[in-house]
Amino acid sequence: MLKSNGSIKLCLSVAAVSTFAVMSGTLNAQADSVRDFYAGKTISIITSTGQASTYTTYAQLVAEFLGRHIPGTPNIIVQTMPGAGGVRAASHMAHVAPQDGSVLATVHETLPIAQVLKPESVKFDMSKFRYIGVMSMITSTLTVAGNSPATTIAGAREKEVILGSTGPGSITHQLPTLLNNMYGTKFKLVAGYQAMGDMTIAIERGELHGRAGSLVGWTQTRAKEVAEGKFVHMLQVNLKKDPGLPDVPLLVDMARNDRERTILEFISASAVVGRSIFAPPGTPEDRVIALRKAFEAMIVDPRFLEAAAKRNHEIHPVSAADVEKAILRTVSVPKDIANEARLAMGE
């Protein structure tokens, strides 16, 4: 019996070694395949905004560091493709871009919501893209000048506050419209502005009282003025408060019942999508894995973090798995909730 057991153990050991050798060979072959593909290649990162947008500046930061961690160390460039609130760039990724890992993108975080609210305009599924990671969650705010007729939501129910907007489909339109329809505020929208910076200048000139938009736009360009009270954040949109805004109420905190909370959580969930990087749906699995590993290495690289700090780019990463779950939850929202959100935001 002992001899027999010893033989069995030996056979199992040989089998285990053989299996390990096969697995190791497969992994090495995959690594070599990825390295061979990216060696000498140039990866493009497409952004859905113009050159001055933080979407583009974040992408430029990634372009500088991500390639150092990808097998084959490819060069990376950034290409802008603004239009239709990010729909143009995402549509390109879904239907035109090569599905081989040579083209990545970062687009408006509101697109999963747009997919639900405007299925006739969004001809792609945000949950099908291959997500690489999120550089930073995006907290949006409704921000007004310190001398605005009202600097709180309660005050805006009593006095008219004039806000700038880039038009329907953007948070500059959706957030104040929702607040008007659901909570009786008196925000008056002036559309036609091309960019957040244009509206900020208009506020400083006294042409507008405020605007909605990404918090990082304020922290990068007007942090001193915000600290001095020249600009006041009325409200923030995220599922949890930004560490820098502990006293600014969340949109979800305005819910008066469970149904309203569900609607407001649906709208606020896009914050998790944030400044995500993704590849087209058909990108080979080994390249997706390599890109995710490279992203994870980059996001803790001291050189990357130092460069981000110098550019006032906050880094609050989210894993590919977590952003995929958040997007799937958003695009799977019940139709009745989606319809109520659509009506509230004037879409």
C-alpha positions, -999 to 999 in steps of 0.1 A, spaced: 0 0 0 28 24 8 44 18 -25 11 22 -43 4 55 -24 39 67 -32 33 60 -69 1 78 -68 17 108 -51 45 108 -77 20 107 -106 0 136 -91 32 156 -86 42 150 -122 7 159 -134 8 191 -113 42 201 -126 30 194 -162 -2 215 -156 19 244 -142 43 242 -171 14 244 -196 -2 273 -177 32 291 -174 38 286 -211 4 299 -220 8 330 -198 43 337 -212 29 332 -247 1 357 -240 26 382 -225 49 378 -256 19 383 -278 9 415 -261 44 428 -262 48 419 -298 16 438 -307 24 470 -288 61 472 -296 66 501 -319 29 509 -319 11 542 -311 -20 541 -290 -46 569 -294 -67 581 -266 -99 599 -279 -115 625 -257 -151 637 -262 -142 674 -255 -119 701 -267 -82 708 -259 -89 730 -229 -112 705 -211 -101 686 -181 -112 654 -199 -84 661 -224 -58 673 -198 -64 641 -178 -60 620 -209 -27 639 -217 -15 629 -182 -23 593 -189 -7 595 -223 25 605 -207 27 576 -182 5 546 -192 28 534 -220 57 529 -196 37 501 -180 23 484 -211 44 455 -225 62 468 -256 61 504 -242 40 519 -270 38 556 -276 4 573 -267 -12 603 -282 -44 622 -275 -70 631 -301 -100 652 -294 -135 644 -309 -160 667 -293 -197 667 -303 -232 657 -290 -222 655 -254 -198 627 -259 -220 607 -282 -198 613 -313 -167 599 -296 -184 569 -280 -202 561 -313 -168 561 -330 -154 537 -304 -184 514 -308 -186 513 -346 -155 527 -362 -123 524 -341 -102 492 -345 -111 467 -318 -75 457 -312 -64 477 -282 -48 505 -303 -75 530 -296 -88 540 -261 -112 567 -251 -125 589 -222 -159 604 -227 -186 623 -208 -196 605 -176 -233 612 -183 -234 589 -213 -248 558 -194 -277 581 -182 -281 594 -218 -283 558 -230 -313 553 -208 -330 587 -213 -323 590 -251 -321 556 -266 -330 571 -300 -298 591 -300 -274 567 -283 -268 538 -307 -243 519 -286 -243 502 -252 -219 518 -226 -219 485 -206 -202 467 -236 -170 487 -237 -139 471 -221 -131 494 -191 -95 498 -182 -100 520 -151 -111 553 -137 -86 581 -129 -110 600 -107 -146 600 -98 -164 632 -109 -182 653 -84 -204 679 -101 -216 710 -84 -242 738 -88 -220 768 -81 -229 805 -79 -212 838 -73 -210 849 -37 -231 879 -45 -258 859 -63 -294 866 -53 -294 832 -36 -265 810 -25 -286 780 -12 -313 758 -27 -338 772 -2 -329 807 -13 -333 797 -50 -369 787 -43 -376 824 -34 -354 843 -58 -345 839 -95 -310 828 -102 -296 830 -137 -274 801 -148 -254 794 -180 -259 763 -200 -243 745 -230 -277 731 -239 -299 700 -233 -281 668 -226 -254 684 -204 -255 687 -166 -256 725 -170 -291 720 -183 -302 688 -166 -294 696 -129 -311 730 -126 -341 718 -147 -345 689 -123 -344 712 -93 -370 735 -109 -393 706 -117 -390 686 -85 -381 711 -58 -396 744 -70 -364 764 -75 -364 795 -98 -333 789 -119 -334 806 -152 -312 791 -179 -293 810 -206 -281 786 -233 -256 790 -260 -223 788 -241 -196 767 -257 -176 757 -226 -175 758 -188 -147 784 -189 -169 808 -210 -196 806 -183 -172 811 -155 -159 843 -172 -196 854 -177 -202 849 -140 -172 871 -131 -185 898 -155 -219 897 -139 -237 883 -169 -246 851 -150 -251 842 -114 -237 807 -118 -235 773 -135 -235 736 -129 -205 715 -139 -175 695 -127 -160 704 -93 -125 699 -107 -131 729 -131 -133 751 -100 -105 735 -80 -81 738 -110 -89 774 -120 -107 792 -91 -96 775 -59 -85 808 -43 -117 826 -53 -138 797 -39 -119 798 -6 -125 836 -4 -162 831 -9 -164 847 -43 -180 815 -56 -203 793 -35 -211 756 -41 -249 752 -35 -251 715 -42 -229 685 -51 -238 655 -72 -222 622 -62 -233 592 -42 -210 604 -14 -196 637 -4 -164 650 -18 -138 652 11 -133 689 2 -170 697 5 -182 682 38 -208 710 44 -223 711 8 -254 690 6 -257 661 -18 -285 659 -45 -296 626 -30 -301 643 4 -330 662 -11 -351 631 -15 -384 632 4 -392 596 -1 -377 563 -13 -389 568 -49 -373 602 -52 -341 588 -37 -340 561 -64 -344 587 -91 -317 609 -76 -293 580 -71 -298 570 -107 -288 606 -117 -259 607 -93 -244 573 -102 -225 588 -132 -200 602 -107 -185 567 -104 -180 565 -142 -159 596 -138 -128 600 -160 -128 564 -172 -106 549 -199 -121 522 -221 -114 501 -252 -139 490 -279 -161 460 -272 -142 434 -292 -107 441 -279 -88 408 -273 -89 397 -236 -51 394 -232 -47 431 -243 -75 442 -220 -58 424 -191 -24 440 -199 -40 475 -202 -57 471 -168 -25 459 -152 -7 489 -167 -33 513 -155 -31 498 -120 7 502 -120 4 538 -134 -21 550 -108 4 543 -79 35 554 -98 51 582 -78 61 600 -110 25 599 -122 11 611 -89 37 639 -87 28 651 -122 -9 650 -114 -4 671 -82 16 697 -102 -14 700 -126 -40 701 -98 -54 668 -111 -70 649 -83 -67 611 -85 -94 590 -69 -92 558 -89 -120 532 -94 -113 497 -106 -125 484 -140 -147 459 -122 -164 486 -101 -171 509 -129 -185 481 -150 -209 473 -122 -219 509 -118 -226 513 -155 -246 481 -157 -267 492 -128 -274 525 -145 -284 512 -179 -306 485 -162 -327 510 -143 -365 503 -144 -383 521 -172 -407 539 -148 -378 554 -129 -361 564 -162 -393 581 -174 -396 601 -142 -360 612 -144 -364 621 -181 -394 643 -173 -376 659 -143 -345 669 -164 -365 681 -193 -351 655 -217 
